[in-house]
Structure formats: C-alpha cells, structure tokens
Amino acid sequence: MTETQKALIKFRDTIINEAKANLKSMGKDSTGKLSQSIKGQVKEMPNSISMYFQMEAYGYFQDRGVKGVKSGRSESGFRFGTGSGPKGGLTSGIEKWVRIKGIKGRDKKGKFITQKSLVNAIVRSIWNKGIKPSLFFTKPFEKAFKKLPDTLITKYGLDAEQLFDSIMKETLTKK
C-alpha cells in the first residue's frame, strides 16, 4: 500500500468516524441503521486512485436538508411539494421512528391519540416545514478536505521518492 493510499484511507476513516459521532450526538440515528450504512472505499489503480462514500439514501436528506412546502431550507435544492402530498417513504419512516422511540401523542385536551394520528401530524409538519440540514457528514468532510492537499503532497512525495530509490537500485544492480 502506498503512502498516498494510506493518507486517503485515514481521510476516509476520519470522515466516517466523525459523521457517525455527529449522528449520535444529534440524535439523528434512532435505529443505528444510518450510521451502520456509512461506508467508504479507496481503490488504487495503475494510473489513478478513486474514492467514494455511500450511506442509506435518506442520510443525504438528513445531511443536506429538504425544503418544506411552506418553509425551511435545503443545502442542495431538495424540496417537498413536488407530488400530491406526503406519502410513501416519509410516512413509513416516521411510523418506524415513532414506534422505536415509543412516542405517544396527546391532543389539546391531554388525551392520548392513536399512533396513526400522531404519525400523520408529524408527517404533515415535516411536509410543510421541511427537514433542517444537519450537515452531519458535510462538516467532517469539509474539515478533513481542507487538510488533505498538504497531506497528499507530502505522502505523494514519499511515494515518488521510494519509486525513484527503487528505480535507482534496480538500475545500479543491472550494471
């Protein structure tokens, strides 16, 4: 493994660890499914190195936010209101979240409401107000990326030096 690849693996691991810690501290990962899904890969090929990150699809919406029908903001232009109303993934996700958290809703008089009514109220609120950007992944990425160029220059220099030394040794042993 080259020094450059080691530096990129450290970069990847730093981002993933900080993103997972952010999710935990923000209370954004009730089931642990999102943090468990965050992965990254560094792949070295003959003429290049590639890197990518992946996570559950809803993680991107949690990170960048979704603008609601009536208010809210998104860091990437996502918005509710392009369809006929809240449905599908949002409702099923909120149902699971309410069940896991054990949340019980009450009406204005203090009487308990059904889980379905609670879910509908939460979904309607999210639909209208959106999902606030948490930047749980973006902030660690940007922080680590600012330091990366200097690290890569140093590590690539070490790789180039080792390559030069091995070429010189090979050349000298052939004479």
LUMVO-945975 format. One record per residue (C-alpha): residue number from 1; residue in one letter; y, z, x. Coordinates in pm, 1 decimal. Layout:
% LUMVO-945975
+-----+------+----------+----------+----------+
! pos ! code !    north !       up !     east !
+-----+------+----------+----------+----------+
! NUM !    a !        Y !        Z !        X !
...
+-----+------+----------+----------+----------+
This chain:
% LUMVO-945975
+-----+------+----------+----------+----------+
! pos ! code !    north !       up !     east !
+-----+------+----------+----------+----------+
!   1 !    m !      0.0 !      0.0 !      0.0 !
!   2 !    t !    339.5 !    -96.0 !    138.0 !
!   3 !    e !    635.6 !    139.6 !    171.0 !
!   4 !    t !    822.0 !    -73.4 !    -82.6 !
!   5 !    q !    542.8 !    -34.4 !   -334.8 !
!   6 !    k !    528.8 !    341.8 !   -270.4 !
!   7 !    a !    904.5 !    365.0 !   -336.5 !
!   8 !    l !    867.0 !    172.6 !   -663.8 !
!   9 !    i !    575.9 !    392.2 !   -773.6 !
!  10 !    k !    788.3 !    701.1 !   -705.0 !
!  11 !    f !   1072.9 !    538.9 !   -904.5 !
!  12 !    r !    834.9 !    471.1 !  -1194.9 !
!  13 !    d !    685.4 !    820.7 !  -1191.0 !
!  14 !    t !   1028.8 !    985.8 !  -1178.0 !
!  15 !    i !   1144.2 !    794.5 !  -1484.7 !
!  16 !    i !    826.4 !    863.7 !  -1682.0 !
!  17 !    n !    825.7 !   1236.2 !  -1598.9 !
!  18 !    e !   1193.9 !   1279.0 !  -1686.9 !
!  19 !    a !   1156.7 !   1077.9 !  -2009.4 !
!  20 !    k !    863.6 !   1297.4 !  -2117.2 !
!  21 !    a !   1059.8 !   1613.4 !  -2031.9 !
!  22 !    n !   1355.9 !   1481.9 !  -2232.3 !
!  23 !    l !   1137.4 !   1416.1 !  -2535.6 !
!  24 !    k !   1001.8 !   1768.4 !  -2519.8 !
!  25 !    s !   1341.3 !   1934.9 !  -2475.9 !
!  26 !    m !   1494.1 !   1723.8 !  -2756.5 !
!  27 !    g !   1207.3 !   1797.9 !  -2995.3 !
!  28 !    k !   1152.4 !   1424.1 !  -3047.4 !
!  29 !    d !    776.8 !   1416.9 !  -2994.5 !
!  30 !    s !    606.7 !   1639.4 !  -3253.1 !
!  31 !    t !    259.7 !   1492.6 !  -3209.7 !
!  32 !    g !    278.3 !   1415.0 !  -2837.7 !
!  33 !    k !    185.5 !   1055.2 !  -2918.6 !
!  34 !    l !    511.7 !    909.5 !  -2787.7 !
!  35 !    s !    511.2 !   1093.6 !  -2454.9 !
!  36 !    q !    142.8 !   1012.4 !  -2402.0 !
!  37 !    s !    217.1 !    645.2 !  -2461.5 !
!  38 !    i !    484.4 !    615.8 !  -2189.5 !
!  39 !    k !    331.7 !    425.2 !  -1902.0 !
!  40 !    g !    448.7 !    201.4 !  -1622.6 !
!  41 !    q !    289.0 !    -32.8 !  -1377.6 !
!  42 !    v !    387.5 !   -156.2 !  -1034.4 !
!  43 !    k !    197.1 !   -464.6 !   -927.9 !
!  44 !    e !    221.7 !   -619.3 !   -583.0 !
!  45 !    m !    150.7 !   -990.6 !   -549.0 !
!  46 !    p !    163.9 !  -1214.0 !   -239.7 !
!  47 !    n !    530.3 !  -1311.0 !   -283.0 !
!  48 !    s !    667.4 !  -1054.9 !   -526.4 !
!  49 !    i !    637.2 !   -714.6 !   -686.9 !
!  50 !    s !    658.9 !   -664.6 !  -1062.1 !
!  51 !    m !    717.1 !   -351.0 !  -1261.2 !
!  52 !    y !    712.1 !   -277.9 !  -1631.8 !
!  53 !    f !    719.5 !     17.3 !  -1869.1 !
!  54 !    q !    560.0 !     49.6 !  -2210.5 !
!  55 !    m !    551.0 !    301.7 !  -2494.2 !
!  56 !    e !    492.4 !    323.1 !  -2868.0 !
!  57 !    a !    726.3 !     77.5 !  -3040.1 !
!  58 !    y !    914.5 !    349.0 !  -3227.6 !
!  59 !    g !   1007.5 !    505.2 !  -2892.2 !
!  60 !    y !   1252.6 !    224.1 !  -2831.3 !
!  61 !    f !   1425.4 !    302.2 !  -3162.2 !
!  62 !    q !   1434.5 !    673.4 !  -3074.3 !
!  63 !    d !   1586.0 !    592.3 !  -2736.0 !
!  64 !    r !   1842.2 !    329.0 !  -2838.0 !
!  65 !    g !   1910.6 !    440.0 !  -3196.6 !
!  66 !    v !   1926.0 !    248.0 !  -3523.5 !
!  67 !    k !   2242.5 !    196.3 !  -3726.4 !
!  68 !    g !   2209.8 !    306.9 !  -4087.3 !
!  69 !    v !   2320.1 !    114.5 !  -4394.3 !
!  70 !    k !   2629.0 !    332.7 !  -4435.5 !
!  71 !    s !   2692.6 !    485.9 !  -4091.3 !
!  72 !    g !   2551.6 !    555.9 !  -3747.0 !
!  73 !    r !   2528.1 !    353.5 !  -3429.5 !
!  74 !    s !   2276.9 !    179.4 !  -3209.1 !
!  75 !    e !   2289.5 !    105.0 !  -2837.2 !
!  76 !    s !   2102.8 !   -221.6 !  -2889.5 !
!  77 !    g !   2209.5 !   -359.6 !  -3224.9 !
!  78 !    f !   1917.8 !   -230.0 !  -3432.7 !
!  79 !    r !   2011.7 !   -154.6 !  -3790.3 !
!  80 !    f !   1858.8 !    -65.1 !  -4122.1 !
!  81 !    g !   1959.1 !   -258.1 !  -4429.7 !
!  82 !    t !   1817.8 !   -598.9 !  -4349.0 !
!  83 !    g !   1547.4 !   -558.6 !  -4615.8 !
!  84 !    s !   1542.1 !   -436.9 !  -4972.6 !
!  85 !    g !   1520.5 !    -68.3 !  -4884.4 !
!  86 !    p !   1332.5 !    194.8 !  -4687.1 !
!  87 !    k !    961.2 !    129.3 !  -4679.3 !
!  88 !    g !    655.1 !     92.7 !  -4460.6 !
!  89 !    g !    659.9 !    241.1 !  -4113.1 !
!  90 !    l !    960.3 !    464.1 !  -4167.6 !
!  91 !    t !    810.4 !    632.5 !  -4474.9 !
!  92 !    s !    461.2 !    673.1 !  -4327.7 !
!  93 !    g !    605.1 !    806.8 !  -4002.9 !
!  94 !    i !    817.9 !   1063.4 !  -4186.5 !
!  95 !    e !    518.1 !   1166.7 !  -4401.5 !
!  96 !    k !    318.2 !   1244.0 !  -4086.6 !
!  97 !    w !    612.9 !   1424.0 !  -3926.9 !
!  98 !    v !    671.1 !   1645.7 !  -4235.8 !
!  99 !    r !    300.2 !   1729.7 !  -4251.1 !
! 100 !    i !    278.6 !   1816.4 !  -3878.9 !
! 101 !    k !    595.2 !   2026.7 !  -3885.6 !
! 102 !    g !    489.3 !   2199.6 !  -4207.4 !
! 103 !    i !    832.2 !   2143.4 !  -4361.1 !
! 104 !    k !    876.2 !   2247.6 !  -4722.9 !
! 105 !    g !   1176.6 !   2119.7 !  -4916.5 !
! 106 !    r !   1377.5 !   2300.3 !  -5179.6 !
! 107 !    d !   1613.3 !   2176.6 !  -5446.9 !
! 108 !    k !   1966.5 !   2307.8 !  -5505.7 !
! 109 !    k !   1828.3 !   2595.7 !  -5714.3 !
! 110 !    g !   1594.0 !   2702.5 !  -5434.4 !
! 111 !    k !   1273.0 !   2583.2 !  -5597.8 !
! 112 !    f !   1016.6 !   2403.0 !  -5382.2 !
! 113 !    i !    999.3 !   2025.9 !  -5425.3 !
! 114 !    t !    698.9 !   1803.0 !  -5371.0 !
! 115 !    q !    623.3 !   1666.8 !  -5027.6 !
! 116 !    k !    677.5 !   1315.4 !  -5164.0 !
! 117 !    s !   1027.2 !   1407.5 !  -5287.5 !
! 118 !    l !   1109.9 !   1564.0 !  -4951.6 !
! 119 !    v !    987.4 !   1256.6 !  -4763.8 !
! 120 !    n !   1189.5 !   1028.0 !  -4991.7 !
! 121 !    a !   1505.2 !   1236.1 !  -4933.4 !
! 122 !    i !   1459.6 !   1228.3 !  -4554.4 !
! 123 !    v !   1383.2 !    856.0 !  -4550.5 !
! 124 !    r !   1686.4 !    782.8 !  -4768.9 !
! 125 !    s !   1907.2 !    987.7 !  -4534.4 !
! 126 !    i !   1775.5 !    808.7 !  -4224.4 !
! 127 !    w !   1810.0 !    472.4 !  -4400.4 !
! 128 !    n !   2174.6 !    544.6 !  -4480.1 !
! 129 !    k !   2281.8 !    732.1 !  -4164.4 !
! 130 !    g !   2050.7 !    574.0 !  -3908.2 !
! 131 !    i !   1885.0 !    726.1 !  -3602.4 !
! 132 !    k !   2116.7 !    862.0 !  -3336.6 !
! 133 !    p !   2043.2 !    725.8 !  -2987.5 !
! 134 !    s !   1868.7 !    991.6 !  -2779.2 !
! 135 !    l !   1858.7 !    789.4 !  -2454.9 !
! 136 !    f !   1552.5 !    996.2 !  -2354.7 !
! 137 !    f !   1428.2 !    700.5 !  -2147.2 !
! 138 !    t !   1753.1 !    515.8 !  -2070.1 !
! 139 !    k !   1923.7 !    806.9 !  -1891.2 !
! 140 !    p !   1638.7 !    875.7 !  -1644.2 !
! 141 !    f !   1603.8 !    502.3 !  -1582.2 !
! 142 !    e !   1973.6 !    452.8 !  -1507.1 !
! 143 !    k !   1986.7 !    764.6 !  -1288.3 !
! 144 !    a !   1685.1 !    656.9 !  -1081.5 !
! 145 !    f !   1801.4 !    294.4 !  -1068.9 !
! 146 !    k !   2133.3 !    394.5 !   -905.6 !
! 147 !    k !   1937.3 !    543.7 !   -614.5 !
! 148 !    l !   1680.1 !    264.1 !   -594.8 !
! 149 !    p !   1868.6 !     -2.9 !   -394.0 !
! 150 !    d !   1920.1 !    225.1 !    -90.9 !
! 151 !    t !   1560.4 !    345.5 !   -108.3 !
! 152 !    l !   1424.9 !     -9.2 !   -133.5 !
! 153 !    i !   1635.0 !   -134.3 !    156.8 !
! 154 !    t !   1504.7 !    148.9 !    374.4 !
! 155 !    k !   1141.0 !    107.6 !    264.7 !
! 156 !    y !   1150.7 !   -273.1 !    283.2 !
! 157 !    g !   1293.8 !   -238.1 !    632.6 !
! 158 !    l !    997.7 !    -19.3 !    730.2 !
! 159 !    d !    756.2 !   -276.4 !    584.2 !
! 160 !    a !    930.8 !   -557.9 !    771.9 !
! 161 !    e !    920.3 !   -355.2 !   1093.5 !
! 162 !    q !    546.9 !   -286.1 !   1051.0 !
! 163 !    l !    485.0 !   -654.8 !    980.0 !
! 164 !    f !    681.0 !   -752.6 !   1291.4 !
! 165 !    d !    487.9 !   -498.7 !   1502.3 !
! 166 !    s !    151.5 !   -624.6 !   1376.5 !
! 167 !    i !    250.9 !   -988.3 !   1441.1 !
! 168 !    m !    363.5 !   -896.1 !   1792.9 !
! 169 !    k !     41.1 !   -705.5 !   1865.5 !
! 170 !    e !   -165.2 !   -994.9 !   1734.2 !
! 171 !    t !     32.3 !  -1241.8 !   1941.6 !
! 172 !    l !      7.1 !  -1031.1 !   2256.8 !
! 173 !    t !   -369.2 !   -978.8 !   2222.0 !
! 174 !    k !   -426.4 !  -1356.1 !   2192.6 !
! 175 !    k !   -273.4 !  -1429.6 !   2534.6 !
+-----+------+----------+----------+----------+
